[in-house]
Amino acid sequence: MNRQPFPTHRLAALALLNSDHRFSRKAGQFLGQLAVDTAPMSEAQADWLDKLLDRSGLPPMAAGGE
């Protein structure tokens, strides 16, 4: 598996949505929003995305990524 950090939150969200990991409806809605919204994430959104990536065993966001 490619362990390169995700350069954008959109790519990270799409990877999570395409994974075999199950998410709550709230998390799925959050990931769907990130997949289509190019606006910068808030600190709280970035923290939640980091947690979802970690729990799913996927690489983290790249330092300085969107």
N, C-alpha and C positions, 0 to 999 in steps of 0.2 A: 504494500500500500504506500502511496505517496505521502510522505510525512512533512511536506513543505507547508509552512504556515499559509493561511488564506490571506490574499492581498486585499480582498474587499468583503464587506459584510454580506453582500449579495451572494457571492460564491460560497461563503460559509453556510448561509441559510439554505441554499439549494442543496448543498451536500448533506445537510442534516435532514431535509425533507425527503431526499432520495435514499437515505439510509434505512436500515431495517429497524432502527430504534423507534419505539412508540413514544408519542408525545401527548400531553393533555391538549384539549381543545384550545385552551388559552395559549399554550406554547406554539401550537400549530398556526394559530392566527398571527402570533408575533413573528414567526419565521416567514409566513406568507407576506406580511407587511415588509419585512426586511428584504425579501427577494425582489420586490418591485419598487421600493422607495429608495431613491438615490440620496436623500437627505442624510447628513451626518447623524450618527447615533448619539443618544444621550449617554451619560456615564452609567446610568442604571441599565439601559439597554445593552451596552457593551458588557457589563458584568453578567447579565443574564445569558447573553450569547456565549460568553466564555464558559459559563457553567454547563450549558447545553452541549457545547463542543467537547468539554472534558468528560462529561458523563457518557457521551456517545463514543469516546475513544478516538475522536478526530483531532487533527492538529489544531493549534490555537490560531488566533488572528495574528498576522504579521505586525511587528512593532511599527507604529505609524500608519497602519492600514486605516481604511475608511471606517 
